[in-house]
Amino acid sequence: MTLSAGGILSGTPTAVGTSTFTVEVTSAQTGQPLTATQSFTITVGVAPAPPLTISGLPATPTPDTQLGLGVSAGSNYPIDIQGTITLTFAPDSGPDDPNVQFTTGGRTVTFLIPAGASQAQFTPTVPSVQTGTIAGTITLTLTLMAAGVDITPAPAPTQVLVVAKSAPVITSVAVTPTSGGFNLVVVGYSTTRDMVSAAITFTPTSGVTLASNSTTVALSPVFTTWYQSSTSGPFGSMFSLEIPFTIRNGTNPLASVSVALTNSQGTSAAATAAF
């Protein structure tokens, strides 16, 4: 800050704080001029935060994905802004899904918008949001600081993502031989945290005719037990399902097995494992 000979106080403060100065005037008379003084105070505060936008996140994201995000200011700010994004998750059913978090780990990330800039900088890397495998609501909330002062608007800027309930998703399927047949191993997730049944279709080898090419296995009891157990908590709605089959004549007549899973929302795409 500077004071010109003409009495103009000008400049751009670079720090928040309070300064006091004194103005003195003296009369022009000779001999015994008169004087008077007056103290003044200048308080340098922070301006309201510019509007901030979180970008890159759809309102209804796909489960089990990672979504890159960005933060930008609607206008430049004269000093640095330190920001924090806090993530919360409200599942539609059951306990929390710890897999709903930032890819940098945890549910908070910090960023910096340098003075005069509009784009946030993340250190060490730009985070992504992991959507997990459970239907529910993800909320991102911003808090902002400048020069040690909280400049978060009221209400705080937020963005809401809704992971919708959906049919099961099979991520892998395999067959493992056993001494008396084989096990069908299905890995996947169910955002509803339930499962009704598995529809299994058998494809025989060339020249073989099966008495039945399909079967349905009821799954509700076993999945209810799994999702209500504390063991399943760290995995969200992910599961590994193993269904044993016995081959009576000792010779495998199958070329492949397909499976589709049904939960309370619908039926998954079929997945096939070859022998």
LOMIKE-648330 format. One record per residue (C-alpha): residue in one letter; x, y, z. Coordinates in Angstrom, 1 decimal, always signed. Layout:
<vexfis>
rest, x, y, z
A, X, Y, Z
...
</vexfis>
This chain:
<vexfis>
rest, x, y, z
M, +0.0, +0.0, +0.0
T, +1.3, +3.5, -0.8
L, +0.3, +7.1, +0.0
S, +0.9, +9.7, -2.6
A, +1.8, +13.3, -2.1
G, -1.7, +14.2, -3.0
G, -3.1, +12.0, -0.2
I, -4.2, +9.0, -2.3
L, -4.0, +5.7, -0.4
S, -3.7, +3.0, -3.1
G, -2.4, -0.5, -3.8
T, -3.4, -4.1, -3.5
P, -3.0, -5.7, -0.1
T, -1.2, -9.1, -0.1
A, -2.1, -10.2, +3.4
V, -5.1, -10.3, +5.6
G, -4.9, -8.2, +8.7
T, -5.6, -4.8, +10.4
S, -3.4, -1.7, +10.0
T, -3.7, +1.6, +11.8
F, -2.3, +4.9, +10.6
T, -2.5, +8.5, +11.8
V, -3.3, +11.6, +9.7
E, -2.0, +15.0, +10.9
V, -2.9, +18.4, +9.5
T, -1.1, +21.6, +10.2
S, -2.4, +25.2, +9.7
A, -0.6, +27.5, +7.3
Q, -0.3, +30.3, +9.9
T, +3.2, +31.4, +10.9
G, +4.4, +31.6, +14.4
Q, +2.4, +29.1, +16.2
P, +0.6, +26.8, +13.6
L, -2.2, +24.7, +14.8
T, -2.2, +20.9, +14.4
A, -4.8, +18.1, +14.7
T, -4.4, +14.3, +14.4
Q, -6.8, +11.5, +13.7
S, -6.2, +7.7, +13.8
F, -7.7, +5.5, +11.1
T, -7.9, +1.7, +10.8
I, -7.9, -0.3, +7.6
T, -9.0, -3.9, +7.8
V, -8.0, -6.2, +5.0
G, -10.4, -9.2, +4.7
V, -11.0, -11.8, +2.1
A, -13.5, -11.6, -0.7
P, -16.4, -14.1, -1.0
A, -15.4, -17.3, -2.7
P, -16.0, -17.4, -6.5
P, -18.5, -20.0, -7.7
L, -16.8, -23.4, -7.9
T, -17.8, -26.3, -10.1
I, -16.9, -30.0, -9.9
S, -16.6, -31.5, -13.4
G, -16.3, -34.9, -14.9
L, -18.9, -36.7, -12.8
P, -22.2, -38.0, -14.2
A, -25.3, -37.7, -12.0
T, -26.0, -41.5, -12.3
P, -22.6, -43.3, -12.6
T, -22.1, -46.9, -13.4
P, -21.1, -49.1, -10.4
D, -17.6, -50.5, -10.1
T, -16.0, -47.6, -12.1
Q, -13.5, -44.9, -11.5
L, -14.5, -41.4, -12.5
G, -11.9, -38.6, -12.9
L, -12.9, -35.2, -11.5
G, -11.8, -31.6, -11.8
V, -12.6, -28.4, -9.8
S, -12.7, -25.0, -11.4
A, -13.6, -21.5, -10.3
G, -16.0, -19.2, -12.1
S, -13.7, -16.3, -11.8
N, -10.1, -15.6, -10.7
Y, -9.4, -14.9, -7.0
P, -6.7, -12.6, -5.8
I, -5.0, -15.0, -3.4
D, -4.6, -18.8, -3.1
I, -7.6, -20.9, -2.3
Q, -7.0, -24.1, -0.3
G, -9.9, -26.5, -0.8
T, -11.0, -29.9, +0.6
I, -13.5, -32.3, -1.0
T, -15.2, -34.6, +1.4
L, -17.0, -37.8, +0.2
T, -19.9, -39.4, +2.0
F, -21.9, -42.5, +0.9
A, -25.4, -43.5, +1.9
P, -26.2, -47.1, +0.8
D, -29.7, -48.0, -0.2
S, -29.4, -51.2, +1.9
G, -27.1, -52.7, +4.4
P, -23.8, -51.3, +5.8
D, -21.4, -48.8, +4.2
D, -19.3, -49.8, +1.1
P, -15.7, -49.0, +2.0
N, -14.8, -49.2, -1.7
V, -16.6, -45.9, -2.4
Q, -13.7, -43.6, -2.0
F, -11.1, -41.6, -3.9
T, -8.4, -43.5, -5.8
T, -5.8, -41.6, -3.8
G, -7.2, -43.4, -0.7
G, -9.8, -42.3, +1.9
R, -12.7, -40.0, +1.5
T, -11.1, -36.6, +1.6
V, -8.8, -34.9, -1.0
T, -7.2, -31.4, -0.9
F, -6.5, -29.0, -3.8
L, -5.1, -25.6, -4.5
I, -6.4, -22.9, -6.8
P, -3.4, -20.5, -7.1
A, -4.0, -16.7, -7.0
G, -5.2, -15.5, -10.4
A, -6.0, -19.0, -11.7
S, -9.2, -20.8, -12.2
Q, -8.2, -24.5, -12.3
A, -7.6, -26.6, -9.2
Q, -4.2, -28.3, -8.7
F, -4.1, -31.7, -6.9
T, -1.0, -33.2, -5.3
P, +0.4, -35.7, -6.0
T, -2.2, -36.8, -8.6
V, -5.6, -35.9, -9.8
P, -8.0, -38.2, -7.9
S, -10.9, -40.2, -9.3
V, -14.1, -41.3, -7.5
Q, -14.6, -45.1, -7.1
T, -18.3, -45.8, -7.2
G, -18.2, -49.2, -5.5
T, -20.8, -52.0, -6.1
I, -23.7, -51.0, -3.9
A, -26.7, -48.9, -4.9
G, -26.8, -45.6, -3.0
T, -26.0, -41.9, -2.9
I, -22.5, -40.4, -3.1
T, -22.2, -36.8, -2.0
L, -19.1, -34.6, -2.6
T, -18.9, -31.4, -0.4
L, -16.4, -28.6, -0.9
T, -14.9, -26.5, +1.9
L, -12.7, -23.5, +1.1
M, -10.0, -21.5, +2.9
A, -8.1, -18.4, +1.9
A, -5.4, -16.8, +4.1
G, -6.5, -18.9, +7.0
V, -10.1, -17.7, +6.7
D, -13.0, -20.1, +5.9
I, -14.6, -18.7, +2.8
T, -17.0, -21.7, +2.2
P, -20.3, -20.4, +0.9
A, -23.5, -21.3, +2.7
P, -24.7, -23.8, +1.7
A, -21.4, -25.4, +0.8
P, -21.0, -26.4, -2.9
T, -22.0, -30.1, -3.3
Q, -22.4, -32.6, -6.1
V, -24.6, -35.7, -5.7
L, -24.1, -39.0, -7.6
V, -26.7, -41.7, -7.5
V, -25.6, -45.3, -8.1
A, -28.9, -47.0, -9.2
K, -30.1, -50.5, -8.4
S, -29.4, -52.8, -11.3
A, -29.4, -56.4, -12.4
P, -26.4, -58.5, -11.3
V, -23.1, -58.2, -13.2
I, -20.9, -61.2, -13.8
T, -17.2, -60.2, -14.0
S, -15.8, -63.7, -14.6
V, -16.9, -67.4, -14.8
A, -14.8, -70.5, -14.8
V, -15.0, -74.3, -14.4
T, -12.6, -76.2, -12.2
P, -12.4, -80.0, -12.5
T, -13.1, -82.1, -9.4
S, -12.6, -85.9, -8.8
G, -16.3, -86.4, -9.4
G, -17.2, -83.7, -11.8
F, -16.6, -79.9, -11.8
N, -17.3, -76.7, -9.9
L, -18.8, -73.7, -11.7
V, -17.2, -70.5, -10.2
V, -19.0, -67.2, -10.8
V, -17.6, -63.9, -9.7
G, -19.5, -60.6, -9.8
Y, -21.6, -58.1, -7.8
S, -25.2, -57.3, -7.1
T, -26.0, -53.6, -6.3
T, -29.2, -54.6, -4.5
R, -27.4, -57.0, -2.2
D, -29.7, -59.9, -3.0
M, -29.8, -62.7, -5.5
V, -32.8, -64.9, -6.6
S, -31.4, -67.6, -8.8
A, -28.9, -68.8, -11.4
A, -30.0, -70.1, -14.8
I, -27.4, -72.6, -16.1
T, -27.2, -73.8, -19.7
F, -25.0, -76.8, -20.7
T, -23.5, -77.2, -24.2
P, -22.5, -80.8, -24.9
T, -19.6, -81.9, -27.0
S, -20.2, -83.0, -30.5
G, -22.3, -86.1, -30.8
V, -23.6, -86.0, -27.2
T, -27.2, -85.6, -26.3
L, -28.1, -84.5, -22.8
A, -31.3, -85.4, -21.0
S, -31.6, -81.7, -20.0
N, -29.6, -78.8, -21.3
S, -30.4, -76.4, -18.5
T, -31.2, -76.1, -14.8
T, -32.1, -73.3, -12.3
V, -30.4, -73.0, -8.9
A, -32.2, -71.1, -6.1
L, -29.8, -68.6, -4.5
S, -31.8, -66.4, -2.1
P, -30.9, -68.2, +1.1
V, -27.1, -68.4, +0.5
F, -26.9, -64.8, -0.7
T, -29.0, -63.5, +2.2
T, -26.5, -65.3, +4.6
W, -23.6, -63.8, +2.7
Y, -24.8, -60.2, +2.6
Q, -25.9, -60.2, +6.2
S, -22.5, -61.5, +7.4
S, -19.8, -59.1, +8.7
T, -17.4, -61.0, +6.3
S, -19.0, -59.5, +3.3
G, -18.8, -55.9, +4.5
P, -15.3, -55.0, +3.1
F, -16.3, -56.3, -0.3
G, -19.5, -54.2, -0.9
S, -21.8, -56.4, -2.9
M, -19.1, -58.5, -4.6
F, -19.2, -62.2, -4.4
S, -17.6, -65.5, -5.5
L, -20.2, -68.2, -6.0
E, -19.2, -71.9, -6.4
I, -21.8, -74.4, -7.6
P, -20.6, -78.1, -7.6
F, -21.8, -80.6, -10.3
T, -21.3, -84.3, -10.4
I, -20.7, -86.3, -13.6
R, -22.0, -89.8, -13.0
N, -20.4, -91.8, -15.8
G, -17.0, -90.4, -15.2
T, -16.6, -88.9, -18.7
N, -17.3, -85.1, -19.2
P, -19.9, -84.7, -21.9
L, -19.8, -80.9, -21.9
A, -18.0, -78.4, -24.1
S, -19.1, -75.3, -22.1
V, -21.4, -74.0, -19.4
S, -23.3, -70.7, -19.5
V, -24.8, -68.9, -16.5
A, -27.1, -65.9, -16.0
L, -28.0, -64.5, -12.5
T, -31.2, -62.9, -11.4
N, -31.7, -60.5, -8.5
S, -34.7, -58.3, -7.5
Q, -33.9, -55.8, -10.3
G, -33.4, -58.2, -13.3
T, -31.2, -60.7, -15.0
S, -27.6, -60.4, -15.9
A, -26.0, -61.0, -19.3
A, -25.0, -64.6, -19.7
A, -21.4, -65.6, -19.2
T, -19.8, -68.8, -20.6
A, -16.9, -70.9, -19.5
A, -15.4, -73.6, -21.7
F, -13.9, -76.9, -20.6
</vexfis>
